[in-house]
Amino acid sequence: MTTSIHGDLVATDHGAAVGVVHGNLNLHPPPPRPAPVIPRQLPAAPGLFTGRTAELARLDRALTHPATRQGPGTDARESTTAAPDTGPAGAGTTVLVSAIGGAGGIGKTWLALAWAYRHLERFPDGQLFVDLHGFSPTDDPVQPATAVRGFLDALGVDPDRIPADLGAQSALYRSLVAGRRMLIVLDNAATSDQVAPLLPGSPSCTVLVTGRHRLASLIDRHGARHLPLDVLSPEEARGLLAARLGADRVAAEPEAVDELIGLCGGHPLALSITARTAGTRPGVTLAEAAAELRDLGLEALDHDTDPAASLPTVLSWSLRHLTDEQRRVFALLGIAPGPDTTPPATAALTGLPDRSARRTLSGLENASLLERRPGGRYAMHDLIRRYATDTAHTTLPEQVREAALTRVVDFHLHTAHAAARLLNPHRALVRPEPPAPGVHPHPLPDTAAALAWLNAEHATLLATQRTAATLGHHHTVWHLAWNLNTFHRRRGHRHDEVTTWQAALDAADHLPDLAIRSRTHRFLGRACSRLGLHEQSTTHLEQALDLALRHHDPTEQAHTNQALAIAWGKRGDDRQALQHAHHALALFRALDQPVWEADALNQVGWYAARLGRFDTAREHCQAALTLHRHHHNPVGEAETLDSLGYIAHHTGDHHQALDHYHHALTLFRSLGNAYEVADTLDRVGHPHAALGRHEQARTVWREALQLYRDQGRDADADRVQRQLDDLDHT
């Protein structure tokens, strides 16, 4: 209520007189309001901060050029902060929020503080900071009421003015920061519920949130932009080590530095611990430090008395917020074969229904313990994987681990078996043992799906064979080699073909079927031949033939003679190759095996052509082509067309040669047979060159050259390069 003086009366603004004034009246202005408190709560800036250039730039863009609110078609990776909502006048009404997420020790807090100190001038009205202890040695995250009360104290609010209710406290906090250019850093958050009461309502404020979990409702309801933080690049990791150890020491041992970076996987905390260990031992070489880390693994990154300086301890804090089921799945993923996994494989590993497996993987991804990659695949950082492996061995009984591995191994074996049947339906059917109860192979509707699955799972399938060998599942080891053989041949995985068949040969010693050993020597011999290991190839093939003869197995004798023909042909002895091809043809005819007879006919034709017997060669290859087409065998048809192309070219009919070669290429490409595509491209260049079509020859030889290099076929690549050089010279 205000007052005015009229003579002897004092009147209110409502017009009522309230008394008579006697003597002199002195009016005093109200005391000035105290200046607002400007809090400076940021912890010290991170020392020796290096790297993260791209992430800092994204935070800069978010602050200076806020984007429009995301719609369904917006790529979240292009923006890291919520954009202001715009009213009719286009005025911003939403606080800017960036949520920095990532695994433990990945450097979230360091990034937030480094960015904040680079932009202090933008926040002249103060900076608030709170560690919410979402992931820390204590089991008690900071409650929102405690955090809000701390902010009110920092803003200078008299304790008597602070209301008891959390909602009223949050409203008072928002009132005090309204219109002020402030930065609020909410560090180490576990849940969105921790964060929401601490969000200001004024667009003049900027909020940085860090946490290991992807705070879904913070993104959905408050428009926060998630900035996922990954490991350091090799250059950034090298910069971190140089900053801590000195550029000279790092430059003096480049190979050891590269190994340290690789062993740490670019993980900032692991690199910092490694740098601290090496820095406190100036007399120890970095090569020795790398050897210790290689030998000890996570143990070298542990610390007995300082939890924050121990990577295993820091990672363990992430598990506290997981359910029992999520912790079990996390541990099992640590021992699963392969560099990554898929939901169907995880369902087999864990024994969970498909939907539960997917939900659990999403939960682990949300906790920054898994990374979702293209194609629906999930992977762990190497160090997190090692921690998961340790967790499996310390928390899960051996029988639980072995049962899980048996299920996932059976899943991969039986899916590979289905894929192999689609790729080569004419091959002899050799069934593996039934899978473990509850295991169902991944459905593969056609050849394209089979090839795509094998391509995606190749590294995992190789690891699965090693796991089966460790478990003593010799039957599985052999069948994985058998079911991967067609894929390995077509894709040119020659080293992997040798490795898997060598493992199969070791397993064959433990299997009761004597024919398996002969067959294994044969496939290992063929694999060695393709790799250029000619002496080893011949040795294995002769052992295979000897076993087949002793066991009176004419089918195996025929196949082994075919393999010997190829081996001798690779060694440049076409005469001996032709003899073995004739033996194979005679045996297959006696066995009434028309598809294999067609293969043998083509083989006889090929080596006859190599020896210049073109009439004989053409006759046999035409007969082979008729049989392959009659029995719908596109693999054999393509191989025979390639032989006929060779015959036509060497008898002067270059146009006919090109026609045969192009038909062969079409079939080989449709089958995904990159190995044979390379060979046919090599051959098709010659009739082009003979016809003066140098540009066409150059095109196909360049493609062949690239395929040879991709497949590690160096001798073939060198030969094609010489052909290109000669063509350029001509």
C-alpha positions in Angstrom: 0.0 0.0 0.0 1.4 3.5 -0.9 0.7 6.7 1.0 0.4 10.4 0.1 0.3 13.5 2.4 -2.5 16.1 2.3 -2.1 18.7 5.0 -2.4 17.0 8.3 -3.9 13.8 6.9 -2.2 10.7 5.6 -4.4 9.0 2.9 -4.0 5.5 1.5 -4.3 4.7 -2.2 -7.8 3.5 -1.4 -8.7 7.1 -0.4 -9.2 6.4 3.4 -7.6 8.7 6.0 -5.8 6.8 8.7 -4.5 9.5 11.0 -3.1 12.9 11.7 0.6 13.7 11.3 2.2 15.8 14.0 5.7 17.2 13.6 8.0 16.7 10.7 7.6 13.6 8.4 10.8 12.1 6.9 10.4 9.7 3.9 13.3 7.1 3.2 13.6 5.2 -0.1 13.6 1.4 0.2 17.0 -0.2 0.6 18.6 -1.3 -2.7 18.1 -5.0 -3.7 21.3 -7.0 -3.3 23.1 -7.9 -6.5 22.4 -11.4 -7.6 24.9 -14.0 -6.6 27.0 -15.2 -9.6 27.9 -18.8 -8.8 31.2 -20.3 -10.3 30.8 -24.0 -9.5 32.7 -25.6 -12.3 35.4 -27.9 -11.1 38.9 -27.3 -12.4 39.4 -27.5 -16.1 40.8 -30.9 -17.2 44.6 -30.9 -17.5 46.2 -31.8 -20.7 42.9 -32.2 -22.6 43.5 -33.4 -26.2 41.4 -34.4 -29.1 37.6 -34.4 -29.3 37.8 -31.7 -32.0 34.7 -33.0 -33.8 32.6 -33.3 -30.6 33.6 -29.8 -29.4 32.7 -28.4 -32.8 29.2 -30.1 -32.6 28.6 -28.5 -29.2 29.8 -25.2 -30.6 27.3 -25.4 -33.4 24.5 -26.4 -31.0 25.1 -23.2 -29.0 25.6 -20.7 -31.9 23.3 -22.2 -34.5 20.5 -24.0 -32.8 18.7 -26.2 -35.4 15.0 -26.6 -35.7 13.3 -29.3 -33.6 13.9 -32.7 -35.1 11.2 -34.2 -37.2 10.9 -37.9 -38.2 13.3 -37.4 -41.1 16.0 -35.5 -39.3 19.3 -37.2 -38.6 20.0 -36.9 -34.9 23.8 -37.0 -35.6 23.6 -33.6 -37.2 22.5 -31.8 -34.0 23.5 -32.2 -30.4 21.1 -29.8 -28.7 17.5 -29.0 -28.4 16.4 -26.1 -30.6 14.2 -23.4 -29.3 10.5 -23.8 -29.8 9.3 -20.8 -31.8 6.1 -19.0 -31.1 4.3 -16.6 -33.5 7.2 -14.2 -33.3 9.8 -16.8 -33.5 11.1 -16.2 -30.0 12.9 -19.1 -28.4 11.1 -20.7 -25.4 13.1 -23.9 -24.8 16.3 -24.3 -22.8 19.2 -25.7 -24.8 20.1 -29.2 -23.6 22.9 -31.5 -24.7 23.2 -35.0 -23.3 26.7 -36.4 -23.6 26.6 -40.2 -23.3 29.1 -43.0 -23.4 30.7 -45.8 -21.5 32.5 -45.4 -18.2 35.9 -43.7 -18.5 35.2 -42.5 -22.1 35.7 -38.8 -21.1 32.2 -37.4 -20.8 32.9 -35.1 -17.9 36.2 -34.0 -19.4 34.5 -33.0 -22.6 31.8 -31.1 -20.8 34.3 -29.2 -18.7 36.7 -28.5 -21.6 33.9 -27.1 -23.6 32.5 -25.1 -20.7 35.9 -23.4 -20.0 36.3 -22.5 -23.7 33.0 -20.6 -23.5 32.9 -19.0 -20.1 32.3 -15.5 -21.6 29.0 -16.7 -22.9 27.7 -17.4 -19.4 28.4 -14.2 -17.5 25.7 -14.8 -15.0 27.3 -17.9 -13.6 27.8 -21.7 -13.9 26.2 -24.3 -11.8 27.6 -27.8 -11.5 26.5 -31.0 -9.7 27.8 -34.5 -9.7 24.7 -36.6 -9.5 26.7 -39.8 -8.6 24.7 -41.9 -11.0 27.7 -44.2 -11.4 30.2 -43.9 -8.6 31.6 -45.9 -5.7 28.5 -45.2 -3.6 25.2 -46.9 -4.3 23.3 -43.7 -3.6 22.8 -41.3 -6.5 22.1 -37.7 -5.6 18.4 -37.1 -5.1 16.9 -34.2 -7.1 15.9 -32.4 -3.9 19.5 -32.4 -2.7 20.7 -31.1 -6.0 18.1 -28.3 -6.2 18.8 -27.3 -2.6 22.5 -27.0 -3.5 21.7 -24.8 -6.5 19.5 -22.5 -4.3 22.3 -22.2 -1.8 24.7 -21.4 -4.6 22.3 -18.7 -5.9 22.4 -17.0 -2.5 18.8 -17.9 -1.3 18.3 -17.4 2.4 17.6 -20.8 4.0 14.4 -19.4 5.6 13.0 -18.7 2.1 13.5 -22.2 0.7 10.2 -24.1 0.6 10.1 -27.7 1.8 8.4 -29.1 -1.3 10.6 -30.3 -4.2 8.2 -28.8 -6.8 8.2 -25.4 -5.1 12.0 -25.5 -4.8 12.4 -26.3 -8.5 10.0 -23.4 -9.3 12.0 -21.0 -7.1 15.2 -22.2 -8.8 13.7 -21.6 -12.3 12.6 -18.2 -11.2 16.1 -17.2 -10.0 17.8 -18.3 -13.3 15.1 -17.0 -15.6 16.6 -14.5 -18.1 20.1 -15.1 -16.9 22.8 -16.3 -19.2 24.0 -19.3 -17.2 25.5 -22.8 -17.8 24.2 -25.7 -15.8 26.3 -28.9 -15.9 24.5 -32.0 -14.6 27.3 -34.6 -14.4 27.1 -38.4 -14.1 23.3 -38.7 -14.3 21.7 -42.1 -14.0 18.1 -41.4 -14.9 16.0 -38.7 -16.5 14.1 -38.3 -13.1 17.4 -37.0 -11.6 17.7 -34.4 -14.3 14.2 -33.1 -15.0 13.7 -31.1 -11.8 17.1 -29.4 -12.4 16.2 -28.1 -15.9 15.7 -24.3 -16.0 12.8 -22.9 -18.0 14.5 -20.0 -19.6 16.0 -20.1 -23.1 18.9 -17.9 -21.9 20.3 -21.0 -20.0 22.3 -23.8 -21.5 22.4 -27.3 -19.9 25.0 -30.0 -20.4 24.1 -33.5 -19.1 26.6 -36.4 -18.9 25.7 -40.0 -18.2 26.2 -43.6 -19.2 22.6 -44.2 -19.9 20.8 -42.8 -22.9 18.2 -40.6 -21.1 15.2 -41.4 -23.2 12.5 -39.2 -21.6 15.0 -36.3 -21.5 15.3 -36.6 -25.3 11.6 -37.3 -25.9 10.0 -34.7 -23.5 12.7 -32.0 -23.2 14.2 -32.1 -26.7 17.7 -32.9 -25.5 20.1 -34.0 -28.2 22.2 -37.1 -27.5 25.9 -36.7 -28.3 27.4 -40.3 -28.2 31.0 -40.3 -27.2 33.2 -43.0 -28.7 36.9 -43.9 -28.2 39.7 -41.7 -29.4 41.0 -41.9 -32.9 44.6 -43.2 -33.3 45.8 -39.7 -33.8 43.9 -38.4 -30.8 45.2 -41.3 -28.7 48.8 -40.5 -29.8 48.2 -36.9 -28.9 47.0 -37.9 -25.4 50.1 -40.0 -24.8 52.4 -37.3 -26.1 50.8 -34.7 -23.8 51.3 -36.9 -20.8 54.6 -38.6 -21.6 56.3 -36.0 -23.7 56.5 -35.8 -27.5 60.1 -37.0 -27.5 59.4 -40.2 -25.6 56.4 -41.1 -27.8 58.4 -40.3 -31.0 61.3 -42.5 -29.8 59.1 -45.7 -29.8 56.5 -45.4 -32.5 55.8 -49.2 -32.7 55.3 -49.5 -29.0 53.0 -46.5 -29.0 50.9 -48.0 -31.7 50.7 -51.2 -29.7 49.6 -49.4 -26.6 46.9 -47.5 -28.5 45.7 -50.8 -30.0 45.7 -52.6 -26.6 43.8 -49.7 -25.1 41.4 -49.6 -28.0 41.6 -45.8 -27.9 39.8 -45.8 -24.5 40.7 -42.5 -22.8 40.8 -43.8 -19.2 42.8 -46.9 -20.3 45.3 -44.6 -22.1 45.4 -42.2 -19.1 46.2 -45.1 -16.7 48.8 -46.5 -19.1 50.4 -43.0 -19.4 50.4 -42.6 -15.6 52.0 -46.0 -15.2 54.7 -45.3 -17.8 55.1 -41.7 -16.6 55.9 -42.8 -13.1 58.5 -45.3 -14.5 60.7 -43.2 -16.6 63.3 -45.9 -16.8 60.9 -48.5 -18.3 60.6 -48.5 -22.1 57.2 -48.2 -23.7 57.7 -51.5 -25.4 58.0 -53.1 -21.9 54.8 -51.2 -20.8 53.0 -52.6 -23.9 54.2 -56.1 -23.2 52.9 -55.9 -19.6 49.6 -54.6 -20.8 49.4 -57.4 -23.4 50.2 -60.0 -20.8 48.1 -58.8 -17.9 45.1 -57.3 -19.8 42.6 -55.5 -17.4 44.7 -56.4 -14.4 47.3 -53.8 -15.7 44.6 -51.2 -15.7 43.4 -51.9 -12.1 44.2 -49.9 -8.9 43.9 -51.3 -5.4 43.2 -48.1 -3.5 41.8 -45.6 -5.9 38.6 -46.7 -7.5 38.4 -43.8 -10.0 41.9 -44.8 -11.2 40.9 -48.4 -11.9 39.2 -49.2 -15.2 37.6 -52.5 -14.0 36.1 -50.7 -11.0 34.8 -47.8 -13.2 33.2 -50.3 -15.5 31.7 -52.2 -12.6 29.7 -49.2 -11.6 27.6 -49.5 -14.8 26.4 -53.0 -13.8 24.8 -51.7 -10.6 21.8 -50.2 -12.5 21.2 -53.4 -14.6 18.7 -56.1 -13.9 19.9 -59.6 -13.0 18.9 -60.7 -16.5 20.9 -57.9 -18.1 23.9 -58.7 -16.0 23.7 -62.4 -17.0 23.4 -61.5 -20.7 26.3 -59.0 -20.4 28.5 -61.7 -18.9 27.6 -64.3 -21.6 28.2 -61.9 -24.4 31.8 -61.6 -23.1 32.4 -65.3 -23.8 30.4 -65.6 -27.0 32.4 -66.3 -30.2 32.9 -63.6 -32.7 33.6 -59.8 -32.7 29.9 -58.9 -32.5 26.4 -60.5 -32.2 22.9 -60.3 -33.4 19.5 -60.7 -31.6 18.9 -64.2 -33.0 22.4 -65.3 -31.9 21.9 -63.7 -28.5 18.6 -65.5 -28.1 20.4 -68.8 -28.7 23.3 -67.9 -26.4 21.1 -66.9 -23.5 18.1 -69.2 -24.0 15.8 -66.1 -24.0 12.9 -65.7 -26.4 13.7 -63.5 -29.4 11.8 -60.5 -28.1 13.4 -60.7 -24.6 16.8 -61.0 -26.2 16.2 -57.8 -28.3 14.9 -55.9 -25.3 18.0 -56.9 -23.2 20.4 -55.9 -26.0 18.7 -52.5 -26.1 19.0 -52.1 -22.4 22.7 -52.8 -22.5 23.0 -50.4 -25.4 21.2 -47.8 -23.3 23.7 -48.4 -20.6 26.6 -47.7 -23.0 27.9 -51.3 -22.6 27.0 -52.3 -26.2 27.2 -50.4 -29.4 24.5 -50.8 -32.1 26.1 -51.1 -35.5 24.5 -51.2 -39.0 22.7 -54.4 -40.0 21.3 -54.9 -36.5 24.6 -56.0 -35.0 25.8 -55.3 -31.5 29.5 -55.0 -30.4 31.4 -54.2 -27.3 34.6 -52.2 -26.9 37.5 -54.7 -26.5 38.1 -53.6 -22.9 34.5 -53.8 -22.0 34.4 -57.3 -23.6 37.3 -58.4 -21.4 35.5 -57.1 -18.4 32.4 -59.0 -19.4 34.5 -62.2 -19.9 36.0 -61.8 -16.4 32.4 -61.3 -15.1 31.3 -64.5 -16.7 34.1 -66.5 -15.2 33.6 -65.0 -11.7 29.7 -65.0 -11.5 28.5 -67.8 -13.7 29.0 -71.5 -13.0 30.9 -73.5 -15.6 27.9 -75.6 -16.6 26.0 -72.4 -17.3 28.7 -71.0 -19.5 29.2 -74.3 -21.4 25.5 -74.7 -22.0 25.3 -71.2 -23.4 28.2 -71.7 -25.7 26.8 -75.0 -26.9 23.5 -73.3 -27.8 25.2 -70.5 -29.8 27.6 -72.8 -31.5 24.8 -75.0 -32.6 22.8 -72.0 -33.8 25.7 -70.9 -36.1 26.4 -74.5 -37.3 22.9 -75.3 -38.3 22.3 -71.9 -40.0 25.6 -72.4 -41.9 24.4 -75.9 -42.9 21.2 -74.4 -44.3 23.2 -71.7 -46.1 25.6 -74.3 -47.6 22.6 -76.4 -48.9 21.3 -73.3 -50.7 24.7 -72.4 -52.2 25.4 -75.9 -53.5 22.3 -78.2 -53.5 24.1 -80.8 -55.7 26.7 -81.4 -53.0 26.5 -84.6 -50.9 24.2 -84.1 -47.9 26.1 -84.6 -44.7 23.9 -83.7 -41.8 25.3 -82.4 -38.5 24.0 -83.7 -35.2 20.7 -82.2 -33.9 21.1 -78.8 -32.2 20.7 -78.3 -28.5 17.0 -78.1 -27.2 15.4 -74.8 -28.0 17.9 -73.7 -30.7 16.4 -72.8 -34.1 18.6 -71.9 -37.1 18.2 -68.4 -38.5 15.7 -68.7 -41.5 17.3 -68.2 -44.9 14.7 -68.1 -47.7 17.1 -68.1 -50.7 20.6 -68.2 -52.0 21.0 -64.4 -51.8 20.0 -64.5 -48.1 22.4 -67.4 -47.5 25.3 -65.5 -49.1 24.5 -62.3 -47.2 24.3 -64.2 -43.9 27.7 -65.9 -44.5 29.3 -62.7 -45.4 28.0 -60.9 -42.3 28.8 -63.8 -40.0 32.1 -65.0 -41.5 34.4 -63.8 -38.6 31.9 -65.2 -36.1 31.8 -68.5 -37.8 35.6 -68.8 -37.7 35.5 -68.0 -34.0 32.7 -70.5 -33.5 34.8 -73.3 -34.9 37.6 -72.3 -32.4 35.1 -72.3 -29.6 33.8 -75.7 -30.6 37.3 -77.1 -30.6 37.9 -75.7 -27.1 34.7 -77.3 -25.9 35.8 -80.7 -27.5 32.8 -80.7 -29.9 34.8 -82.4 -32.6 31.8 -83.2 -34.7 30.9 -79.5 -34.8 34.4 -78.5 -35.7 34.4 -80.8 -38.8 30.9 -79.8 -39.9 31.7 -76.1 -39.8 34.7 -76.7 -42.1 32.4 -78.7 -44.4 29.6 -76.2 -44.5 31.9 -73.2 -45.0 33.9 -74.8 -47.8 31.7 -73.6 -50.8 31.5 -70.1 -49.4 35.3 -70.0 -48.9 36.0 -71.2 -52.4 33.6 -68.7 -54.0 34.7 -65.7 -52.0 38.4 -66.5 -52.3 39.0 -66.9 -48.6 41.9 -69.2 -49.2 43.8 -68.8 -45.9 40.6 -69.3 -43.9 39.8 -72.4 -46.0 43.2 -73.9 -45.0 42.7 -73.0 -41.4 39.2 -74.5 -41.1 40.2 -77.7 -42.7 43.3 -78.0 -40.6 41.1 -77.7 -37.5 38.8 -80.3 -39.1 41.7 -82.7 -39.6 42.6 -82.4 -35.9 38.9 -83.1 -35.0 38.7 -86.1 -37.4 41.1 -88.0 -35.2 38.3 -88.1 -32.6 35.5 -89.1 -34.9 34.4 -92.7 -35.5 33.6 -92.4 -39.2 36.8 -93.5 -41.1 35.7 -92.0 -44.4 35.7 -88.5 -42.7 39.5 -88.6 -42.5 40.0 -89.3 -46.2 37.5 -86.6 -47.1 39.3 -84.1 -44.8 42.7 -84.8 -46.3 41.1 -84.2 -49.7 39.6 -80.9 -48.8 42.7 -79.7 -47.0 44.8 -80.8 -50.0 42.6 -78.8 -52.3 42.8 -75.7 -50.0 46.6 -75.9 -49.9 46.7 -76.2 -53.7 44.6 -73.0 -54.1 47.0 -71.2 -51.7 50.1 -72.4 -53.7 51.3 -74.8 -51.0 51.9 -77.5 -53.7 54.0 -80.0 -51.7 51.5 -80.0 -48.8 48.6 -80.3 -51.2 50.0 -83.3 -52.9 50.9 -85.0 -49.6 47.3 -84.6 -48.3 45.7 -85.7 -51.5 47.8 -88.8 -51.8 46.9 -89.6 -48.2 43.3 -89.1 -49.1 43.5 -91.4 -52.1 45.3 -94.1 -50.1 42.6 -94.1 -47.4 39.9 -94.2 -50.1 41.5 -97.2 -51.7 42.0 -99.0 -48.4 38.3 -98.4 -47.5 37.1 -99.4 -51.0 35.3 -96.1 -51.4 35.0 -95.4 -55.2 33.2 -92.1 -54.7 36.0 -90.7 -52.6 38.5 -92.1 -55.0 36.8 -90.2 -57.9 36.6 -86.9 -56.0 40.3 -87.2 -54.9 41.4 -87.9 -58.5 39.6 -84.7 -59.5 41.4 -82.8 -56.7 44.7 -84.3 -57.8 44.0 -83.1 -61.4 43.6 -79.6 -60.1 46.7 -79.8 -57.9 48.9 -81.0 -60.7 47.4 -78.4 -63.0 48.3 -75.7 -60.5 51.9 -77.1 -60.5 52.0 -76.8 -64.3 51.8 -80.5 -65.1 48.8 -80.7 -67.4 49.6 -84.2 -68.6 49.4 -85.7 -65.1 46.4 -83.5 -64.4 44.6 -85.0 -67.5 45.4 -88.5 -66.3 43.7 -87.9 -63.0 40.8 -86.3 -64.7 40.3 -89.4 -66.9 40.4 -91.6 -63.8 37.7 -89.4 -62.1 35.5 -89.5 -65.2 35.6 -93.3 -65.4 34.7 -93.7 -61.7 31.8 -91.2 -61.8 30.4 -92.9 -64.9 30.5 -96.3 -63.1 28.8 -94.8 -60.1 26.0 -93.3 -62.3 26.6 -89.8 -60.9 25.6 -87.5 -63.8 26.4 -84.1 -62.2 29.8 -85.3 -61.0 30.3 -87.0 -64.4 29.6 -83.6 -66.0 32.3 -82.0 -63.8 34.8 -84.6 -64.8 33.9 -84.2 -68.5 34.6 -80.5 -68.2 37.9 -81.2 -66.3 39.0 -83.6 -69.1 38.1 -80.9 -71.7 40.0 -78.2 -69.8 43.3 -80.1 -69.5 43.0 -81.4 -73.1 42.6 -77.8 -74.2 45.6 -76.8 -72.1 47.6 -79.5 -74.0 46.3 -78.2 -77.4 43.9 -81.1 -78.1 41.0 -78.8 -78.9 38.7 -81.2 -80.7 38.8 -83.6 -77.7 38.4 -80.7 -75.4 35.4 -79.2 -77.2 33.6 -82.6 -77.4 34.0 -83.3 -73.7 33.0 -79.7 -72.7 29.9 -79.7 -74.9 28.8 -83.0 -73.3 29.4 -81.5 -69.8 27.4 -78.4 -70.7 24.4 -80.5 -71.8 24.5 -82.5 -68.5 24.8 -79.5 -66.3 21.9 -77.7 -68.0 19.8 -80.8 -67.8 20.4 -81.2 -64.1 20.1 -77.4 -63.4 23.6 -77.0 -62.0 24.6 -73.3 -62.7 28.0 -73.8 -61.0 29.0 -76.5 -63.4 27.4 -74.7 -66.3 29.5 -71.5 -65.6 32.7 -73.5 -65.2 32.1 -75.3 -68.5 31.2 -72.1 -70.4 34.5 -70.7 -69.2 36.3 -73.8 -70.6 34.5 -73.4 -73.9 35.5 -69.7 -74.0 39.1 -70.7 -73.6 38.8 -73.3 -76.4 37.1 -70.8 -78.8 39.8 -68.1 -78.1 42.7 -70.5 -78.7 41.1 -71.8 -81.9 40.7 -68.2 -83.3 37.0 -67.7 -82.7 37.3 -64.7 -80.5 33.6 -63.6 -80.8 32.4 -67.0 -79.7 34.9 -66.9 -76.9 33.5 -63.6 -75.7 30.0 -65.0 -75.8 30.9 -68.0 -73.7 32.9 -65.9 -71.2 30.1 -63.3 -70.8 27.6 -66.1 -70.1 30.0 -67.6 -67.5 30.5 -64.2 -65.9 26.8 -63.7 -65.5 26.4 -67.0 -63.8 29.4 -66.6 -61.6 28.3 -63.2 -60.5 24.8 -64.4 -59.7 26.4 -67.1 -57.5 28.6 -64.6 -55.7 31.6 -66.6 -56.9 34.2 -63.8 -56.8 37.1 -66.3 -57.1 36.0 -67.6 -60.5 34.8 -64.1 -61.6 38.4 -62.9 -61.3 39.7 -65.8 -63.4 37.1 -65.4 -66.1 37.7 -61.6 -66.3 41.4 -62.4 -66.7 40.7 -64.7 -69.6 38.1 -62.5 -71.3 40.6 -59.8 -71.7 42.6 -61.8 -74.2 39.9 -62.1 -77.0 39.2 -58.4 -76.5 42.9 -57.7 -77.1 43.0 -60.0 -80.1 40.1 -58.1 -81.7 41.8 -54.8 -81.0 39.4 -53.8 -78.3 42.1 -52.5 -76.0 39.8 -50.4 -73.9 37.5 -53.3 -73.2 40.5 -55.5 -72.4 41.9 -52.8 -70.1 38.5 -52.5 -68.2 38.1 -56.3 -67.5 41.8 -56.7 -66.5 41.6 -53.8 -64.1 38.6 -55.4 -62.5 40.4 -58.8 -62.4 43.5 -57.0 -60.9 41.4 -55.5 -58.1 39.7 -58.9 -57.3 43.1 -60.7 -57.2 44.4 -58.1 -54.8 41.4 -58.3 -52.6 41.8 -62.1 -52.5 45.5 -62.0 -51.8 46.4 -63.7 -55.0 49.6 -61.8 -55.6 51.0 -63.9 -58.4 47.8 -63.6 -60.4 47.7 -59.9 -59.7 51.3 -59.4 -60.9 50.6 -61.3 -64.1 47.5 -59.2 -64.9 49.5 -56.0 -64.1 52.1 -57.1 -66.7 49.3 -57.7 -69.2 48.0 -54.1 -68.6 51.5 -52.7 -68.9 52.0 -54.6 -72.2 48.6 -53.3 -73.4 49.6 -49.7 -72.6 52.9 -50.1 -74.3 51.1 -51.5 -77.4 
